[in-house]
Amino acid sequence: MNGQKNMRTAALTLITVALAGCSFAPTYDRPAAPIPSAWSAASAASSASAAALHWKDFVTDERLRSRIDAALANNRDLRQALLNVQAARAAYRVQRADQLPGLEVQAGGTRQRLPADLSGTGAATVQSNYQVSAGLMAFELDLFGRVRSLSEAAQMEYLATEEATRSVQISLIAEVIQASLAQDSARQRRALALRTLQAREKEWQLVSERRKAGTASRLDEQEAQGLLELACADVERFERELRQAGNALDWLVGDGVVRTAVDLNAKPVVQEIGAGLPSDLLVQRPDIRAAEYQLRSRNASIGAARAAFFPRISLTGSYGSTSAELSDLFAGGQRSWSFMPQLSLPIFDGGRNRANLEIAQLRKDMAVTGYERSIQTAFREVSDALAAVDTLRREEQARQRLVQTSANTLKLAELRYRAGVDSHLRYLDAQRSDFAQQMTLIEVSAQRQMALATLFKALGGGWQASPGAQS
């Protein structure tokens, strides 16, 4: 009994020492962000912050919301990213399990016949051995933090994968918004082209009748027919763009439902969002958080590489019952135990441990560079999106005024042509200009809303809880 108590005391003491062991991982310090402290184009101070704005609050069109919901449920890229998170979580649990002792219950028996010249008794004998025990299987005392560093590295990898999935989610939301806007823009342009085609068919018929009456020339008729054929070509071009935009949207949503173009609201997304400060990106952007978790994982790996230079102590032990007869296996006095600590100290490894440490340090330096690059990339994306939103807003307003001016010019040109004051060529130029300005306004309006979606994505918004929305 005293031996049994001594074994338990020694094992508990060693386990306690192991759990309180030191760590050789470097102290983690977040690298300084290599970006300016303010945006070159300031955002509106009164605008809602993208960081605090849920995507269902950002998207105001209900049909667009349902498309995004379907994409979040069915998109294959997002589904793959979620499976990657589950795999990383399982890998972390496997690595974390090495920090705790593993206990196993074993039962077994042997029965063998020994010939006379081997039995030691001068006659052949049959020997039996039966045992049942609970054992501690090769538990490493983590005196220098090797196992703990490996567990921390696996945890950081898991968290990085989780953040990468959030980045995929936000990107998917922005892509569905932009694909829907592209489809709606193509629908509007095709509708305009169809209306223009109908008007030019009537114009061509009118010019043909006037030529027969001798009030229009052959050149007028050819010019009207040329505009008619151009309108036919435009209709087919916008029909192609509409179908391709629908295909892109169906691929993003991924539920097998073909989505025809619908008339979205004039403003399907929030028109003004605040950018905050550049330093906010460090906590808002999931790709930056993922890069930082990768850096912390590489930092922990250095601790494991350093600990490999020091002794490694493993414990193996068992406690149970052993008997030569199966019937006496649990009888009194049959208790047995064993305790086998093992120490290994690297003396010569051909430089393997030193090379592993150098690799770990280089990987950390690479992770620092990747982290800084992700911050710079985020800063550029936000700056570009702010510039696009700011300039496209003013351009859209100018285009609206230009469309109104072009429409007035077309009316005056038609009146002057009907009155015989101007030539037919002047009237055709006014038609071309009016059509082009309307087309450009449709494109600029769509681009501005796409830029808002890009800004929302670049700022890392979309997954914060909101009172009226659920992710």
VENLINLIN-V286737 format. One record per residue. SS is DSSP state (alpha for helix, beta for strand, coil for the rest). OMEGA is omega in degrees with one decimal (NA if undefined). Layout:
ss->[SS:SS]
omega->[OMEGA:OMEGA]
This chain:
ss->[coil:alpha:alpha:alpha:alpha:alpha:alpha:alpha:alpha:alpha:alpha:alpha:alpha:alpha:alpha:alpha:alpha:alpha:alpha:coil:coil:coil:coil:coil:coil:coil:coil:coil:coil:coil:coil:coil:coil:coil:coil:coil:coil:coil:coil:coil:coil:coil:coil:coil:coil:coil:coil:beta:beta:alpha:alpha:alpha:coil:beta:alpha:alpha:alpha:alpha:beta:coil:coil:alpha:alpha:alpha:alpha:alpha:alpha:alpha:alpha:alpha:alpha:alpha:alpha:alpha:coil:alpha:alpha:alpha:alpha:alpha:alpha:alpha:alpha:alpha:alpha:alpha:alpha:alpha:alpha:alpha:alpha:alpha:alpha:alpha:alpha:alpha:alpha:coil:coil:coil:coil:coil:beta:beta:beta:beta:beta:beta:beta:beta:beta:beta:beta:beta:coil:alpha:alpha:alpha:alpha:coil:coil:coil:coil:coil:beta:beta:beta:beta:beta:beta:beta:beta:beta:beta:beta:beta:beta:beta:beta:beta:beta:coil:coil:coil:coil:alpha:alpha:alpha:alpha:alpha:alpha:alpha:alpha:alpha:alpha:alpha:alpha:alpha:alpha:alpha:alpha:alpha:alpha:alpha:alpha:alpha:alpha:alpha:alpha:alpha:alpha:alpha:alpha:alpha:alpha:alpha:alpha:alpha:alpha:alpha:alpha:alpha:alpha:alpha:alpha:alpha:alpha:alpha:alpha:alpha:alpha:alpha:alpha:alpha:alpha:alpha:alpha:alpha:alpha:alpha:alpha:alpha:alpha:alpha:alpha:alpha:alpha:alpha:alpha:alpha:alpha:alpha:coil:coil:coil:coil:coil:alpha:alpha:alpha:alpha:alpha:alpha:alpha:alpha:alpha:alpha:alpha:alpha:alpha:alpha:alpha:alpha:alpha:alpha:alpha:alpha:alpha:alpha:alpha:alpha:alpha:alpha:alpha:alpha:alpha:alpha:alpha:alpha:alpha:alpha:alpha:alpha:coil:coil:coil:coil:coil:coil:coil:coil:coil:coil:coil:coil:coil:coil:coil:beta:coil:coil:coil:beta:beta:coil:coil:coil:alpha:alpha:alpha:alpha:alpha:alpha:alpha:coil:alpha:alpha:alpha:alpha:alpha:alpha:alpha:alpha:alpha:alpha:alpha:alpha:alpha:alpha:alpha:alpha:alpha:alpha:alpha:alpha:alpha:alpha:coil:coil:coil:coil:beta:beta:beta:beta:beta:beta:beta:beta:beta:beta:beta:beta:coil:coil:alpha:alpha:alpha:coil:coil:coil:coil:coil:coil:beta:beta:beta:beta:beta:beta:beta:beta:beta:beta:coil:coil:coil:coil:coil:coil:coil:alpha:alpha:alpha:alpha:alpha:alpha:alpha:alpha:alpha:alpha:alpha:alpha:alpha:alpha:alpha:alpha:alpha:alpha:alpha:alpha:alpha:alpha:alpha:alpha:alpha:alpha:alpha:alpha:alpha:alpha:alpha:alpha:alpha:alpha:alpha:alpha:alpha:alpha:alpha:alpha:alpha:alpha:alpha:alpha:alpha:alpha:alpha:alpha:alpha:alpha:alpha:alpha:alpha:alpha:alpha:alpha:alpha:alpha:alpha:alpha:alpha:alpha:alpha:alpha:alpha:alpha:alpha:coil:coil:coil:coil:coil:alpha:alpha:alpha:alpha:alpha:alpha:alpha:alpha:alpha:alpha:alpha:alpha:alpha:alpha:alpha:alpha:alpha:alpha:alpha:alpha:alpha:alpha:alpha:alpha:alpha:alpha:alpha:alpha:alpha:alpha:alpha:alpha:alpha:alpha:alpha:coil:coil:coil:beta:coil:coil:coil:beta:coil:coil:beta:coil:coil]
omega->[179.3:178.8:179.0:179.8:179.1:179.4:179.8:-179.1:-179.8:-179.3:179.8:178.9:-179.6:178.4:178.7:177.8:-178.8:-178.7:179.7:-175.9:-178.3:178.3:178.7:178.1:178.7:174.8:-176.0:173.6:180.0:178.3:177.9:-179.4:-177.1:-179.0:176.9:-177.6:-179.1:177.0:176.4:175.6:-176.0:176.4:-178.8:-175.9:-176.4:-177.0:177.2:-179.5:179.0:-178.3:-177.3:-174.1:176.8:-175.6:178.4:172.3:178.6:179.4:-175.8:-179.1:-174.5:179.5:177.0:176.4:-178.8:176.0:-179.4:177.0:179.9:179.4:179.7:-179.6:-169.1:-176.3:-174.2:177.2:177.8:178.8:177.3:179.1:178.4:176.0:176.1:177.9:180.0:179.0:178.8:178.2:178.6:178.4:177.3:179.5:177.7:-178.8:-179.9:-178.8:179.7:179.2:-177.9:178.9:177.4:-179.7:179.2:172.8:-177.7:175.2:-178.8:179.3:175.9:176.2:-175.0:177.2:177.5:178.0:-173.0:-176.6:177.7:-174.3:-177.7:-179.2:-179.0:179.3:177.4:-179.5:174.7:-177.8:178.9:178.2:-179.6:-179.0:172.9:-177.7:169.9:-171.4:171.8:-169.1:170.6:177.7:-178.6:173.7:-172.9:-176.0:-175.5:171.7:-178.7:-178.1:179.8:177.9:177.4:178.5:178.4:178.0:178.4:178.1:179.8:176.5:177.6:179.7:177.0:177.9:178.5:178.2:177.4:177.0:176.1:177.5:177.3:179.2:-179.3:178.4:179.6:178.0:-179.5:-178.6:177.6:177.2:-176.6:177.4:177.6:177.4:177.5:178.2:179.6:177.6:177.4:177.3:179.8:-179.6:176.7:178.4:177.4:179.3:178.0:177.7:178.5:177.8:178.8:179.7:-178.0:172.5:178.1:179.5:179.5:177.7:-179.8:179.3:178.4:178.3:179.5:177.6:177.4:179.2:177.8:-179.8:177.1:-177.3:175.4:178.8:177.8:-179.4:179.8:178.2:178.3:178.2:177.3:176.9:177.8:179.9:177.0:177.6:176.7:179.0:178.7:179.0:-179.9:179.2:-179.0:173.1:177.6:179.0:179.6:-179.9:179.9:176.4:176.9:177.4:178.7:179.2:178.9:178.9:179.7:-177.1:169.9:179.8:177.5:179.8:178.0:-176.5:175.9:-177.9:177.0:179.5:178.2:174.5:178.6:178.5:-175.3:178.2:177.9:-171.0:179.9:174.3:-178.0:-178.1:-176.5:179.7:177.5:-179.8:178.9:-179.4:-176.9:-179.3:-177.6:-173.8:179.7:179.0:175.8:176.8:177.8:178.4:179.0:176.2:175.9:178.4:179.5:175.9:178.1:177.7:178.2:179.4:176.3:177.7:178.6:179.7:177.6:-178.1:-179.7:178.2:-172.6:-177.4:176.7:-177.4:178.3:-179.6:172.9:-179.0:178.8:177.3:-178.4:-176.3:-178.8:-178.8:174.9:179.1:-178.8:-178.6:-179.3:-172.1:-177.9:177.9:179.5:177.8:-177.7:-178.9:178.0:176.1:176.7:-179.9:-172.2:172.8:-178.7:179.8:175.6:-178.4:179.9:177.9:177.7:179.8:178.7:180.0:-177.1:-178.5:179.2:178.3:177.6:177.6:178.9:177.7:-179.9:179.3:177.8:178.3:175.3:177.7:176.9:178.8:175.8:178.3:177.9:178.0:179.8:178.5:178.8:177.1:179.9:177.6:178.9:-180.0:179.5:-179.4:179.1:-180.0:178.3:-179.6:177.1:178.5:-179.9:-179.3:-177.0:-176.9:179.5:176.7:179.5:178.0:178.9:178.1:178.1:178.8:177.3:177.1:180.0:177.5:178.3:177.7:-179.7:178.7:177.9:178.5:179.5:178.8:179.8:179.4:179.2:178.9:-179.4:177.7:179.4:-179.7:179.6:-179.6:-179.7:178.8:177.0:179.4:178.2:178.8:178.8:177.1:177.9:177.6:179.7:-178.2:-179.3:178.7:-178.4:-179.3:177.2:177.5:-178.8:178.6:178.0:-179.1:-178.4:178.4:178.0:179.9:-179.8:179.4:173.9:178.5:176.1:177.1:177.3:178.1:178.7:178.0:-176.2:179.6:177.4:-179.6:170.1:-173.9:174.3:-177.5:175.3:-175.3:-173.9:-175.7:176.7:-179.1:NA]
